[in-house]
């Protein structure tokens, strides 16, 4: 089959369209003709040799797919040949064919295209895990989502609104309006002012109940200041660095705070299945009636994958960057 290969660890120029052995479905797996996949930060890190796939999984890039089932394993009962599905993968999405555990697959709603469907699995599952499972966001609470215009950010805004929470986000100036259009109640240009000041001013110095953060070190003190009593902060990445120069741990004690770190790719298959099914039960009816939607910034032909990676690394996108697999 055709697949995107990494010639050697490095920049986007190392990506090439080549040949790779087609996978065979195990008894509980579906073989899928991939029609679209989407970019994630993990793909760029793996391309650089900094984020290897889980042991025993496909070395190909790509954490999510949308396509049609071409073969179902002998133990599969939920899907059959011809069904249109989307889902999260441990790897292998940048290819003509991929295998996915049947319990990880979700039916694509009739109102969504393949490109739109490919923009759902990773970011909506990551956002649901952070907001609902770990952050335990409740109706009437406040949440601050950093990188509000990112894939996870745009998913998180919509899920938090659907949970009837008040949503604050940070974003760069050219992305603030997009976050407000998606339903954020307050969007803060983090390059213009300290977000801590804006959050506390907007909430009458009360702060927020949940924070979802990807930046880590440079944001840590401001995040703690923004959390109210019994607040929860979920760390999903450390894009700004992993060290904090100075911090008073007593703030965590006094405010009874929880600081939770998490990844999704390294979680067990059972955990990922439960998360997929829980998110789908909540969100799929909302996708079907248009209450929430995947946010697609741009669609590249997969032959232009290097250009797509450069675009992501330039932080130009609002929402997901999708590859059309031809």
C-alpha positions as CSV (number, residue, x, y, z in Angstrom):
1,X,0.0,0.0,0.0
2,X,1.0,3.6,-0.3
3,X,2.0,5.4,3.0
4,X,3.8,8.4,4.2
5,X,7.3,7.4,5.4
6,X,9.9,9.3,7.4
7,X,13.3,8.9,5.6
8,X,15.2,9.8,8.7
9,X,14.3,11.8,11.9
10,X,14.2,15.5,11.1
11,X,12.2,18.2,9.5
12,X,9.2,18.1,7.2
13,X,11.4,17.5,4.2
14,X,12.0,13.9,5.6
15,X,8.4,13.0,4.8
16,X,7.8,11.1,1.5
17,X,5.0,9.1,-0.1
18,X,6.3,5.5,-0.5
19,X,5.3,1.9,-0.1
20,X,4.7,0.0,3.1
21,X,3.3,-3.4,4.0
22,X,-0.5,-3.5,4.3
23,X,-1.7,-4.5,7.7
24,X,-3.9,-7.5,8.4
25,X,-6.8,-7.2,10.8
26,X,-6.7,-9.3,14.0
27,X,-10.0,-11.0,15.1
28,X,-11.2,-7.9,16.9
29,X,-10.0,-5.4,14.4
30,X,-11.3,-3.7,11.3
31,X,-9.3,-3.1,8.1
32,X,-10.2,0.4,6.9
33,X,-9.6,2.1,3.5
34,X,-8.4,5.4,4.8
35,X,-9.9,8.4,3.1
36,X,-8.7,11.1,5.4
37,X,-6.4,11.5,8.4
38,X,-5.4,14.6,10.4
39,X,-2.3,16.2,11.9
40,X,-1.4,16.2,15.5
41,X,1.6,17.7,17.4
42,X,2.6,14.1,18.2
43,X,3.1,13.5,14.5
44,X,5.7,16.3,14.3
45,X,7.5,15.1,17.4
46,X,7.5,11.5,16.1
47,X,8.8,12.8,12.7
48,X,11.7,14.3,14.7
49,X,12.4,11.0,16.5
50,X,11.2,12.4,19.9
51,X,8.0,10.5,20.3
52,X,8.1,6.8,19.4
53,X,4.9,4.9,19.0
54,X,3.8,2.5,21.7
55,X,5.6,-0.9,21.7
56,X,4.3,-3.2,19.0
57,X,2.2,-0.6,17.2
58,X,2.6,0.8,13.6
59,X,5.7,3.0,13.2
60,X,3.8,5.1,10.6
61,X,2.6,8.5,11.6
62,X,-1.1,9.2,12.1
63,X,-3.3,9.0,15.2
64,X,-6.8,9.2,13.6
65,X,-8.6,8.1,10.5
66,X,-11.9,8.3,8.6
67,X,-12.7,5.8,5.9
68,X,-14.7,2.7,4.9
69,X,-14.4,-0.8,6.4
70,X,-13.0,-3.2,3.8
71,X,-12.7,-6.3,6.1
72,X,-13.9,-7.1,9.6
73,X,-12.1,-9.5,11.9
74,X,-13.8,-12.8,12.7
75,X,-14.8,-11.5,16.2
76,X,-16.2,-8.2,15.0
77,X,-20.0,-7.7,15.3
78,X,-20.6,-3.9,15.3
79,X,-19.3,-3.0,11.9
80,X,-19.2,-4.7,8.5
81,X,-17.7,-4.1,5.1
82,X,-18.7,-0.8,3.6
83,X,-19.5,0.9,6.9
84,X,-18.1,4.4,7.3
85,X,-16.1,4.8,10.5
86,X,-13.7,7.1,12.3
87,X,-11.4,6.5,15.2
88,X,-8.3,7.0,17.2
89,X,-5.1,5.0,16.5
90,X,-1.8,4.4,18.3
91,X,-0.2,5.0,14.9
92,X,-0.5,4.1,11.2
93,X,-3.1,6.7,10.0
94,X,-0.9,8.2,7.2
95,X,-1.6,5.2,4.9
96,X,-4.1,3.8,2.3
97,X,-5.1,1.2,4.8
98,X,-5.1,1.0,8.6
99,X,-6.4,-1.4,11.3
100,X,-8.4,-0.3,14.3
101,X,-9.9,-2.2,17.2
102,X,-13.6,-2.4,16.6
103,X,-14.5,-1.0,20.0
104,X,-12.4,2.1,19.1
105,X,-14.3,2.8,15.9
106,X,-17.2,5.3,15.7
107,X,-19.8,5.5,13.0
108,X,-19.5,8.7,10.9
109,X,-22.7,10.8,11.1
110,X,-24.3,11.2,7.7
111,X,-24.0,15.0,7.9
112,X,-20.2,14.9,8.0
113,X,-17.6,14.5,5.2
114,X,-14.6,12.2,5.5
115,X,-12.4,15.2,6.0
116,X,-14.6,16.5,8.8
117,X,-14.8,13.1,10.5
118,X,-11.0,12.7,10.4
119,X,-10.8,15.9,12.5
120,X,-12.8,14.5,15.4
121,X,-11.2,11.5,17.1
122,X,-8.0,12.7,18.7
123,X,-9.0,16.2,19.7
124,X,-12.5,15.5,21.0
125,X,-11.3,12.4,22.9
126,X,-8.3,14.4,24.4
127,X,-10.6,17.3,25.3
128,X,-13.3,15.0,26.8
129,X,-10.7,13.2,28.9
130,X,-9.3,16.5,30.2
131,X,-12.6,18.3,30.8
132,X,-14.9,15.5,31.9
133,X,-12.9,12.6,33.1
134,X,-10.0,14.4,34.8
135,X,-11.2,18.0,35.2
136,X,-14.7,16.8,36.3
137,X,-16.2,20.0,34.9
138,X,-19.8,20.6,36.2
139,X,-22.6,22.7,34.9
140,X,-22.3,26.3,36.1
141,X,-18.5,26.0,36.7
142,X,-15.9,28.0,34.9
143,X,-13.1,26.6,32.7
144,X,-10.0,28.2,31.2
145,X,-8.7,26.5,28.1
146,X,-5.3,27.6,26.8
147,X,-4.6,27.5,23.0
148,X,-8.3,28.0,22.4
149,X,-8.0,27.9,18.6
150,X,-6.0,24.7,18.5
151,X,-7.7,21.4,17.6
152,X,-8.1,20.4,21.3
153,X,-9.1,24.0,22.1
154,X,-11.9,24.2,19.6
155,X,-13.2,20.8,20.7
156,X,-12.9,21.8,24.3
157,X,-14.8,25.1,23.9
158,X,-17.8,23.2,22.4
159,X,-17.8,20.3,24.8
160,X,-17.5,22.7,27.8
161,X,-20.4,24.8,26.5
162,X,-22.5,21.6,26.0
163,X,-21.8,20.8,29.6
164,X,-23.2,24.2,30.5
165,X,-20.0,25.7,31.8
166,X,-18.7,29.2,31.4
167,X,-15.7,29.1,29.0
168,X,-12.6,31.3,29.0
169,X,-9.8,30.8,26.6
170,X,-6.4,32.2,25.6
171,X,-5.5,32.8,22.0
172,X,-3.4,35.0,19.8
173,X,-5.0,38.2,18.4
174,X,-5.9,36.8,15.0
175,X,-7.6,33.8,16.6
176,X,-9.7,35.5,19.4
177,X,-12.8,36.0,17.2
178,X,-12.8,32.3,16.1
179,X,-12.9,31.2,19.7
180,X,-15.8,33.6,20.5
181,X,-17.7,32.4,17.4
182,X,-17.4,28.8,18.7
183,X,-19.0,29.8,22.0
184,X,-16.2,31.0,24.3
185,X,-17.6,33.6,26.8
186,X,-14.2,35.3,27.1
187,X,-11.2,35.1,24.8
188,X,-7.9,36.6,26.0
189,X,-5.1,37.7,23.8
190,X,-2.2,36.2,25.9
191,X,0.4,38.2,24.0
192,X,-1.2,41.5,25.0
193,X,-1.7,41.2,28.7
194,X,-1.0,38.6,31.5
195,X,-3.9,36.2,31.2
196,X,-4.1,36.0,35.0
197,X,-5.2,39.7,35.2
198,X,-7.9,39.2,32.6
199,X,-9.2,36.0,34.1
200,X,-9.5,37.5,37.6
201,X,-11.0,40.7,36.3
202,X,-13.6,38.8,34.3
203,X,-14.5,36.5,37.3
204,X,-14.6,39.3,39.9
205,X,-11.4,37.8,41.4
206,X,-13.1,34.4,42.0
207,X,-11.1,32.5,39.3
208,X,-11.9,29.3,37.5
209,X,-12.7,25.8,38.5
210,X,-10.8,23.9,35.8
211,X,-7.8,24.8,33.6
212,X,-6.7,22.8,30.5
213,X,-3.0,23.7,29.7
214,X,-0.5,22.7,27.1
215,X,2.2,25.2,27.9
216,X,3.3,24.1,31.4
217,X,6.3,25.9,32.9
218,X,5.8,29.6,31.8
219,X,2.1,29.4,32.6
220,X,2.3,27.5,35.9
221,X,2.2,30.4,38.4
222,X,-0.5,32.3,36.6
223,X,-2.5,29.1,36.3
224,X,-2.4,28.5,40.0
225,X,-3.4,32.1,40.7
226,X,-6.4,31.7,38.4
227,X,-7.7,28.6,40.1
228,X,-10.4,29.0,42.8
229,X,-10.8,26.9,45.9
230,X,-10.9,23.1,45.0
231,X,-9.8,24.0,41.4
232,X,-8.3,21.4,39.0
233,X,-5.6,21.9,36.5
234,X,-5.0,19.3,33.7
235,X,-1.6,19.4,32.0
236,X,-1.6,17.8,28.6
237,X,1.8,19.0,27.2
238,X,4.8,21.2,28.1
239,X,5.2,23.2,24.9
240,X,6.7,26.1,26.8
241,X,9.1,24.0,28.9
242,X,8.8,21.7,31.9
243,X,10.5,23.8,34.6
244,X,9.1,26.4,37.0
245,X,11.8,28.8,38.3
246,X,10.0,29.6,41.6
247,X,6.7,28.4,43.1
248,X,5.2,28.4,46.5
249,X,3.6,24.9,47.1
250,X,1.5,26.3,49.9
251,X,-0.9,27.7,47.4
252,X,-1.9,24.1,46.4
253,X,-2.5,23.3,50.1
254,X,-4.4,26.4,51.0
255,X,-6.7,26.3,47.9
256,X,-7.0,22.5,48.0
257,X,-5.9,22.3,44.3
258,X,-5.4,19.3,42.1
259,X,-2.7,19.3,39.4
260,X,-3.2,16.4,37.0
261,X,-0.9,15.4,34.2
262,X,-2.1,13.1,31.4
263,X,-1.4,11.8,27.9
264,X,-3.8,9.7,25.8
265,X,-1.6,7.7,23.4
266,X,0.1,5.7,26.2
267,X,-3.1,4.8,27.9
268,X,-4.2,1.2,27.9
269,X,-6.5,-0.1,25.1
270,X,-9.3,-0.7,27.6
271,X,-9.0,2.9,28.9
272,X,-9.2,4.3,25.3
273,X,-12.2,2.1,24.5
274,X,-14.1,3.3,27.6
275,X,-13.2,6.9,26.8
276,X,-14.2,6.6,23.2
277,X,-17.6,5.1,24.0
278,X,-18.3,7.6,26.8
279,X,-17.4,10.6,24.5
280,X,-19.4,9.1,21.7
281,X,-22.5,8.6,23.9
282,X,-22.4,12.3,24.9
283,X,-21.2,14.0,21.7
284,X,-22.5,11.9,18.8
285,X,-26.1,13.2,19.0
286,X,-24.6,16.7,19.1
287,X,-22.6,16.1,16.0
288,X,-25.7,14.7,14.3
289,X,-27.8,17.7,15.1
290,X,-25.1,20.3,14.4
291,X,-24.8,21.5,18.0
292,X,-21.1,20.8,17.9
293,X,-18.9,20.3,14.9
294,X,-15.3,19.5,13.9
295,X,-13.3,22.6,13.1
296,X,-11.3,22.1,9.9
297,X,-8.7,24.8,9.2
298,X,-7.4,23.3,6.0
299,X,-7.3,20.2,3.8
300,X,-4.0,19.1,2.1
301,X,-3.6,16.3,-0.3
302,X,-1.4,13.7,1.4
303,X,1.3,14.2,-1.2
304,X,1.7,17.7,0.3
305,X,2.3,16.3,3.8
306,X,5.5,18.2,4.3
307,X,3.8,21.5,3.5
308,X,1.0,20.5,6.0
309,X,3.6,19.9,8.7
310,X,5.3,23.2,8.1
311,X,1.9,24.9,8.3
312,X,1.2,23.3,11.7
313,X,4.6,24.2,13.0
314,X,4.1,27.8,12.0
315,X,1.0,27.8,14.3
316,X,-1.2,29.2,11.6
317,X,-4.1,26.9,12.0
318,X,-7.5,27.4,13.7
319,X,-8.7,23.9,14.3
320,X,-7.5,20.8,12.5
321,X,-5.3,20.3,9.5
322,X,-6.5,17.3,7.5
323,X,-4.8,15.1,4.9
324,X,-7.0,13.8,2.1
325,X,-5.7,10.2,1.3
326,X,-6.1,9.6,-2.4
